[in-house]
Amino acid sequence: MGILKTILFILLFYYGFKILSRLFAPLIMRYFSKKMQEKFGAQFKDFANQQKQHAKQKEKEGEITIDKMPQKSASSKNVGEYVDYEEVE
């Protein structure tokens, strides 16, 4: 009789856990996704603020700075050879 009670208890626990997990899993996932979204948003704001502060410290009033000069592309010079042709009927 003890084995039968144990097996029934295990089955009851298994199916109870299965039903409860289906009920509460969406709520738990929503909670964790909300927390992660807040965490990533805070990190993004911190990074943006650091970039703004770095730009303000680097730039002085009335001073002109050029961060990067555009490079001339070599591909426009060596595109290829143009061949003029006529259609023959």
Order of alpha helices (4+ residues) and beta strands (2+ residues): alpha
